[in-house]
Amino acid sequence: MSNIFEKIIRGEIPCAKVYEDDDFLAFLDVFPVTEGHTLVIPKKSESHLMNLDEETYAKLMQVSKKVGMSLQEKTSCERICMSVIGWEVPHVHVHLIPTNSIKDLNFGGPKRRQATPDELQTLSEKLRLE
């Protein structure tokens, strides 16, 4: 059975992409913790971060840094926080969250409202890496 990220990778479900290469995809979270909350995923399916091979793990961190640096510049936030939680979807994914204080990070609290497709598209165009 496919999970939502595998469907996104195959193009069966749309996403607001901010980065893509042959091995990785970065797109906006539809339930963002803060505006610009981005997920970075390997296209190779693996359910647990610690099960990634060394090369994929290293490249995931490199891509996350590249996307995170662009997010920080384009959102003018104080810093990008990174989290790998691993419970929401059984596919490795890194959360990149633009923040101005620790109060911006609240995964366990009430979620922000779901972003609309138009909002995600507009923001992804602003944040997309060239």
N, C-alpha and C positions, 0 to 999 in steps of 0.2 A: 504494500500500500504506500502511496506517495504522500509525503507531507507537503505543507503549503510552500515551503522554500523550493522543493523539487519542482513543483508546479510553476512557480515563478521563474525558475531557471529555464524550464522548457517553453515558457511563454504562454502557458495555459491560464495564468492569472497575471494581470498587469501589475506593474510596480512603477514607482517614481525613482528611476535610476539616477545615481550621481556618479557612478563609476562602473566600468566593466572592462575586463580583459578576458583572455582565454580560460583562466582558471578561477577568477573571483568576480563577485558582483556586490555592489554597494547600493542600497536603496533606502528611502525614507521609511521609518516605522509608521504604520497607520494609526497607532496609539502612542504618540510621542510623549516622553517624559518632559522634554522641552522642545521648542521649535528647532528643527534641524536634526533631531534624533535619527541617527542613521545606523543601519545594520550592514555589516560586512560579512559575507559568507563565501566559503569555498564552493565551487560548482561540484566538486567531488563530494558525494554524500558520506558523512560520518556523523554519528550521533553525539560523540563526546570529544571534547577538546583534547584530552590526554591520549586519545587513540589516533590522533593525526600523526602521519609520518613526519620526521624532522623537517624535511624540505617544505612540505605544505604548511606546517606550523610557522616556520620562519617567514615564508611568503605571506601568510595571513597577517602576521604582525607588521611586515613591511607595507602591505597594502593598507592596513588599518592606520598606520602612521601617515602615509601619503594622503589618504582621505581625511583623516583627522586634522592635519595641518591646513588643508584647504578649507575645511569646515570652520576652523578657528578664524582664519582670515576673512572668510565671507560672511560669518555670522557676528563678527566682532565681539565674541564672548571672551571671558577672561581665560578659560581653559576648556579643553575637551577632556572629559572623563571617559574611561574605557572600562567596560564590564563584560565578562563572559559568565552568564548565569547558567544556561544550559537546561532549564526546566520547561520553558515555554514551548519550544519546537524541537523535536529530536533531530536536529541538524545543526552542526557547529555554527555559531554566529557571535560576532563581536558587536556590542552596543557602543556607539560613539555618541556622547551626549554633550552638546554645548552647555556650559555652565558659567555662572558668575558667582555662585556660592554653593556650599554643600547642601543648602536647603533645596537646590534645584534637583537633587537626586532623591527620589522617593519611589522606588519600584513597588513597595508593598502597600502604598497608600492608594487613594482613589486615582484612577487614570484620568489624564486629560481627555477631553472629548475626542472622538474619532475624527481625524482629518478627512476632509472631502477629497475626492479625486482631483478636482480643480486646484485646491490648495496645495496638494502634494505635487502636482505637475508644475505649477508656478514656482514653488520653492526648489524643486529638483533642477529646474532650468537655471536658477540663480546659483545653486551650489555645485552643479556639474563640473567635473574636472575636464579640462580641455586636453 
